[in-house]
């Protein structure tokens, strides 16, 4: 009599950053079935999960529909993420700007070994600022905007 082979269902936990009650980012653990080994594929997975929204009722830091067009990385640990062009030219308020940018940066760096910074591009183009934030170069994570 043949025996059934049961596939292992190992999961990995990502840490994603969404907006909490007081406008600060809050960590949300997320189980995923498989974690790609390549940086670009892993960044895509992290961003797909982030753009999919919170599973625990936290607010999305991303105020418009956006998709990831391209991801590439350099040898210095910098990742460049090209999002579709925003439907809105800006985000209202400094705390919303910080939440938008650092939900992405913190989520990518926390889950992608070797990545130290993230630069955001929109529609294939660099934008110099998003409100008060300088986006002309890759940004390091900012834990000052995260709840303790």
NORJO-V404156 format. One record per backbone hydrogen bond with DSSP energy under -1.0 kcal/mol. NH is the residue of the N-H (numbers start at 1). CO is the residue of the C=O. Records with the same first field share a line. If there is no record, write none. Layout:
NH = CO + CO
This chain:
12 = 32
14 = 30
16 = 28
18 = 26
19 = 59
20 = 24
23 = 20
25 = 145
26 = 18
28 = 16
30 = 14
32 = 12
42 = 38
43 = 39
44 = 40
45 = 41
46 = 42
47 = 43
48 = 44
49 = 45
50 = 46
51 = 47
52 = 48
53 = 50
59 = 19
69 = 82
70 = 82
72 = 80
74 = 78
77 = 74
79 = 117
80 = 72
81 = 119
82 = 70
83 = 121
84 = 67
97 = 93
98 = 94
99 = 95
100 = 96
101 = 97
102 = 98
103 = 99
104 = 100
105 = 101
106 = 102
107 = 103
108 = 104
109 = 105
110 = 106
111 = 107
115 = 112
116 = 77
117 = 77
118 = 139
119 = 79
121 = 81
122 = 125
123 = 83
125 = 122
130 = 133
133 = 130
135 = 128
139 = 118
146 = 143
147 = 25
